[in-house]
Amino acid sequence: MSAHPPPPSQTASLIPLHWTPEQALAVFECLQALRHALWDTYGPQVQQAWREQLVPDGQPPQFDPDEPF
């Protein structure tokens, strides 16, 4: 599973362009319900997974306050 969404140019090709606004809304509402159910079930684990993706493994680089930007 990829952690990053596809670029917008690729996203557009994943969405059918022939849907009516009502069909698009129905899919949106279904995805929202799924999102809420996933969060209710896996919220803490999802937060931990995000943290692990954002914080690299290993020690942080050494900080030298005298080094210029």
Distance bins in CASP14 RR format, pairs under 12 A and 6 or more apart:
PFRMAT RR
TARGET T0000
AUTHOR 0000-0000-0000
RMODE 2
METHOD distances of the structure
MODEL  1
1 49 0 0 0 0 0 1 0 0 0 0 0
1 53 0 0 0 0 0 1 0 0 0 0 0
2 10 0 0 0 0 0 1 0 0 0 0 0
2 53 0 0 0 0 0 1 0 0 0 0 0
3 46 0 0 0 0 0 1 0 0 0 0 0
3 49 0 0 0 0 1 0 0 0 0 0 0
3 50 0 0 0 0 1 0 0 0 0 0 0
3 52 0 0 0 0 0 1 0 0 0 0 0
3 53 1 0 1 0 0 0 0 0 0 0 0
3 54 0 0 0 0 1 0 0 0 0 0 0
4 10 0 0 0 0 0 1 0 0 0 0 0
4 11 0 0 0 0 0 1 0 0 0 0 0
4 53 0 0 0 0 1 0 0 0 0 0 0
5 11 1 0 0 1 0 0 0 0 0 0 0
5 14 0 0 0 0 0 1 0 0 0 0 0
6 12 0 0 0 0 1 0 0 0 0 0 0
6 13 0 0 0 0 1 0 0 0 0 0 0
6 14 1 0 0 1 0 0 0 0 0 0 0
6 15 0 0 0 0 0 1 0 0 0 0 0
7 13 0 0 0 0 0 1 0 0 0 0 0
7 14 0 0 0 0 0 1 0 0 0 0 0
8 14 0 0 0 0 0 1 0 0 0 0 0
8 15 0 0 0 0 0 1 0 0 0 0 0
14 27 0 0 0 0 0 1 0 0 0 0 0
15 23 0 0 0 0 0 1 0 0 0 0 0
15 24 0 0 0 0 1 0 0 0 0 0 0
15 27 0 0 0 0 1 0 0 0 0 0 0
15 28 0 0 0 0 0 1 0 0 0 0 0
15 31 0 0 0 0 0 1 0 0 0 0 0
16 23 0 0 0 0 1 0 0 0 0 0 0
16 24 0 0 0 0 1 0 0 0 0 0 0
16 27 0 0 0 0 1 0 0 0 0 0 0
17 23 0 0 0 0 0 1 0 0 0 0 0
17 24 0 0 0 0 0 1 0 0 0 0 0
18 24 0 0 0 0 0 1 0 0 0 0 0
19 25 0 0 0 0 1 0 0 0 0 0 0
19 26 0 0 0 0 1 0 0 0 0 0 0
19 27 1 0 0 1 0 0 0 0 0 0 0
19 28 0 0 0 0 0 1 0 0 0 0 0
20 26 0 0 0 0 1 0 0 0 0 0 0
20 27 0 0 0 0 0 1 0 0 0 0 0
21 27 0 0 0 0 0 1 0 0 0 0 0
21 28 0 0 0 0 0 1 0 0 0 0 0
22 28 0 0 0 0 0 1 0 0 0 0 0
22 29 0 0 0 0 0 1 0 0 0 0 0
23 29 0 0 0 0 0 1 0 0 0 0 0
23 30 0 0 0 0 0 1 0 0 0 0 0
24 30 0 0 0 0 0 1 0 0 0 0 0
24 31 0 0 0 0 0 1 0 0 0 0 0
25 31 0 0 0 0 0 1 0 0 0 0 0
25 32 0 0 0 0 0 1 0 0 0 0 0
26 32 0 0 0 0 0 1 0 0 0 0 0
26 33 0 0 0 0 0 1 0 0 0 0 0
27 33 0 0 0 0 0 1 0 0 0 0 0
27 34 0 0 0 0 0 1 0 0 0 0 0
28 34 0 0 0 0 0 1 0 0 0 0 0
28 35 0 0 0 0 0 1 0 0 0 0 0
29 35 0 0 0 0 0 1 0 0 0 0 0
29 36 0 0 0 0 0 1 0 0 0 0 0
30 36 0 0 0 0 0 1 0 0 0 0 0
30 37 0 0 0 0 0 1 0 0 0 0 0
31 37 0 0 0 0 0 1 0 0 0 0 0
31 38 0 0 0 0 0 1 0 0 0 0 0
32 38 0 0 0 0 0 1 0 0 0 0 0
32 39 0 0 0 0 0 1 0 0 0 0 0
33 39 0 0 0 0 0 1 0 0 0 0 0
33 40 0 0 0 0 0 1 0 0 0 0 0
34 40 0 0 0 0 0 1 0 0 0 0 0
34 41 0 0 0 0 0 1 0 0 0 0 0
34 42 0 0 0 0 0 1 0 0 0 0 0
35 41 0 0 0 0 0 1 0 0 0 0 0
35 42 0 0 0 0 0 1 0 0 0 0 0
35 43 0 0 0 0 0 1 0 0 0 0 0
35 46 0 0 0 0 0 1 0 0 0 0 0
36 42 0 0 0 0 0 1 0 0 0 0 0
36 43 0 0 0 0 0 1 0 0 0 0 0
37 43 0 0 0 0 0 1 0 0 0 0 0
38 45 0 0 0 0 1 0 0 0 0 0 0
38 46 1 0 0 1 0 0 0 0 0 0 0
38 49 0 0 0 0 0 1 0 0 0 0 0
39 45 0 0 0 0 0 1 0 0 0 0 0
39 46 1 0 0 1 0 0 0 0 0 0 0
39 47 0 0 0 0 1 0 0 0 0 0 0
40 46 0 0 0 0 0 1 0 0 0 0 0
42 48 0 0 0 0 1 0 0 0 0 0 0
42 49 0 0 0 0 1 0 0 0 0 0 0
42 50 0 0 0 0 0 1 0 0 0 0 0
43 49 0 0 0 0 1 0 0 0 0 0 0
43 50 0 0 0 0 1 0 0 0 0 0 0
44 50 0 0 0 0 0 1 0 0 0 0 0
44 51 0 0 0 0 0 1 0 0 0 0 0
45 51 0 0 0 0 0 1 0 0 0 0 0
45 52 0 0 0 0 0 1 0 0 0 0 0
46 52 0 0 0 0 0 1 0 0 0 0 0
46 53 0 0 0 0 0 1 0 0 0 0 0
47 53 0 0 0 0 0 1 0 0 0 0 0
47 54 0 0 0 0 0 1 0 0 0 0 0
48 54 0 0 0 0 0 1 0 0 0 0 0
48 55 0 0 0 0 0 1 0 0 0 0 0
49 55 0 0 0 0 0 1 0 0 0 0 0
52 58 0 0 0 0 0 1 0 0 0 0 0
61 67 0 0 0 0 0 1 0 0 0 0 0
END
